[in-house]
């Protein structure tokens, strides 16, 4: 158990570090080819927010373990709202003013409904994976069109802080390669540790994916959101979570469907997906601002965090 736990901690730490270096390298390469920053941000940066979850789900699927990847995707979405936004709103209330985010929230709900429809038969097939992958491509194209049309200030500010300013091509390629290698190795370490812990504790891989792995892969969003509110850029925190949740459904959930198609633990449909919808609906209600500017207060942040703790307790009781 100790060895498996250490493997998870080291794997998660390297996963966060290597994802950052991979994004830096990939963004630097694109920038050296004179690609506009907003395009880099809406494609490379946005997609890479879910890269740790994608690789963990991919490697788990290659080992024939689709429940770990599915649990990671669903659990990360729940953690992003309950844990990440809950803690962030407790630090500082979050205002939602950007028209782009108000359009992304309904898009997130649509993507979740699509995933639910695909999973209602209790099976994630290869066809379902292709549908999710096509949805991912359409989402990126939609975000590109929206970003280029609106030239949203919040988005541009976010990407300016992530994209490297003066990184040469050689250095960018080097970081890209190092980041990719460490990403793969650390993802393998996380999957190994998670499966070992699940086996030793006698709980399902789904529960481990929903808890330990999901919280670990949500740490980059938590750090980014806290940094955003400390810089008085609270909108970026909500934007990070909404974007990450959309990519988690389309990109992360596609991994087990494409590489380990088949049936999955029905608790996903009966318990976890409904809870994901409840948390997303709560975010929609507090952030949309039907009577003006949307706002997540400290009280509402406390409710989100308490709800997430309650969800973890539910998992504990059932496990």
C-alpha angles and dihedrals in degrees: 000000000000092000092048092048091050089049090054094048094047091043093051092047093051090042092058093044096047094045089057092049092046091053090047092051096044092046091047091052091050092047091052087056088055095250110164113256095238091055091049090049096047094048115024099025096040094047093045092058085078096038096106091051091045094053094044090050092045095051092044089051092049087057089052094254107126096159092067091054094044091048090049092053097046095037093050091054091052092045092048091059103032101034106024100038091034093057093039093052090049088058094048133348112259120229121202113205107139117107089211093062091047088057093045094055094063088043089055091052091049091051091050091051089050091053091048092052091050092050099043092095090060092245135096105208133188088255089055089053092052090049091052091047092051088048089053092053091048091048092053091048091048092050091048092051092046094046095047092046098046098031085206112209094214092054093047091049091051094051094045088061094051105039112082116244106208110018116140123224094254093050092045092051090047093052090045092055095042091047093050094048094048091044091057094044095046092046089053089050092051093049091048093049094045094051091047092050091048091051095047094046093044094233129128125270086238092063092048089050091049094050123019097025095039094050091046095051090046092058093091090057090048093051093044092049094049091048089050095055092044087056091049090248097121094155090067091061092059092041091053092052096045092048093045092050093051092051091044091060098043102033105027097040089049091064098070090039093054100037105027106023117180144080122332139198106296091216084080090067098035099045119005105044093049089050090049088054091049093052092046092049089050090052090048093052097047097038105039097072104215091182098039134302114016116234139181107209127201089256091053090046089054090051091051092049092046089050091053092049088050090052091052089050090052090053089049093052093048094044 
